[in-house]
Amino acid sequence: MTQIDPPAATNEKWYEGIPRYQWLVLIIASAGWVFDVYEGQIFNITRQDMLMEILDGDVNAVQRYGDYFLGIFLAGGTFGGLLFGSLADRYGRRSMMIVTILFYSIFSGLTYFVDSLWQVAALRFLVAMGVGGEWAVAASLVAEVFPTKARAQASSIFHASSILGTWLAAIAGIIVGTHWRYAYLIGIIPALLILWVRASVKETDTWKTGRTTETKRQWGSYRDLLLNPRWATRAILGMLLAAVGLGTFWSVTVAGQDLALGRLLADGVSKEQASSTAKFAYGIVQATGGGLGLLAFGPLCAKFGRKPTFIIFQALALIIVPIVCFVPQSYTQLLILLPVFGFLTLGIHSGYAVYFPELFPTHLRATGTSFCFNGGRLMAVPVLLFSGQLKAMENVGLHWAVTGLSMLFLLGILIICFLPETRGQELPE
């Protein structure tokens, strides 16, 4: 493996000398990602009320279909991400950002009118297509706009903005209560971002120069990505790395709400009050720790390297999960641990925005980034479905199931060992 020299020492702060336009791009990309996350989390928060209404109170069916629809969301994100990622390399980052934001905004708003399972399934798939595509486009845009010295930090801030989406979903869920339909109308708001994108965002110089001077390249070609041994190896390993993070997110990280609910009910809190309090514990308290982890990942990547940071976070996640599952004897004790749980299990997700665009050349950057992240979504679907079955088994229980599923972090540690270190390097051309 090639040894990468660390960046030369300098007293200049990473944010010094960054032009106003680059900050504007970061703000716009982050705003789009905030609502991406809102679209995913609002279903996680409101699905109990939604499905209880549609299924006429069949509790067992609610749990089963809830997991199915999360699987459909992951599949839709994969399809949309692969499609729009390739189109972004062919036709530009700006145009595809507009299309993907419009996509998920419209179909989120239409969720207000659903009254059957097939409508929920169709709209969750279509919303996810826009969500999956927007992330890959925005991550590539931020990576290309910011200089090498600031790329990890800017990309980390971009992905960490997801915490605002989680907070927004949690607050919306608490405010609307059982009137879940109104929470999906909020998803129409990001359509207004399109006006801002059209007025403010330009195609990156990297993309425009490449299109002008490298016309023979197959822009956005999955054939080029997967038949070139160098890019294919990175794409497949990156996809597996993302699958670990996304699989553990939907099976381990989101279990914080269920752990809080179970603790509250065991303490004698009423079901209605416990449900509302658990949303706060997960959507605000745990999510705050997760947001700090997302923000910290980029600077740590810049200081220690991408690979060591991935390894340390996943190793510590292995330790914190069983502690959160078995140590707390009261809701207060659990509440103290949940931010640490969120910090370590969620923080690695910033690494995908930092790392994946650095693995691929300009003509395949959005394609490769999307293949890694959204291919990981698809591979996480079996984990999600298996986790639902495992948690429902009476002889296993939630706490042991979550602890067992956290063993996936060991696989993540193994995978990152076979990927290259990109700290201090320019983006591949």
Buried (B, 14 or more C-beta within 10 A) or exposed (E): EEEBEEEEEEEEEBEEEBEEEBBBBBBBBBBBBBBBBBBBBBBBBBBBBBBBBBBEEEEEBBBBBBBBBBBBBBBBBBBBBBBBBBBBBBBBBBBBBBBBBBBBBBBBBBBBEBEEBEBBBBBBBBBBBBBBBBBBBBBBBBBBBBEBBBBBBBBBBBBBBBBBBBBBBBBBBBEBBEEBBEBBBBBBBBBEBBEBBEEEBEBBEBBEEBBEEEEEBBBBBBEBBBEBEEBBBBBBBBBBBBBBBBBBBBBBBBBBBBBBBBBBBEEEBEEEEBBBBBBBBBBBBBBBBBBBBBBBBBBBBBEBBBBBBBBBBBBBBBEBBBEBBEEBEEBEEBBEBBBBBBBBBBBBBBBBBBBBBBBBBBBBBBBBBBBBBBBBBBBBBEBBBBBBEBBBEEEEBBBBBBBBBBEBBEBBBBBBEEBBBBBBBEBBE
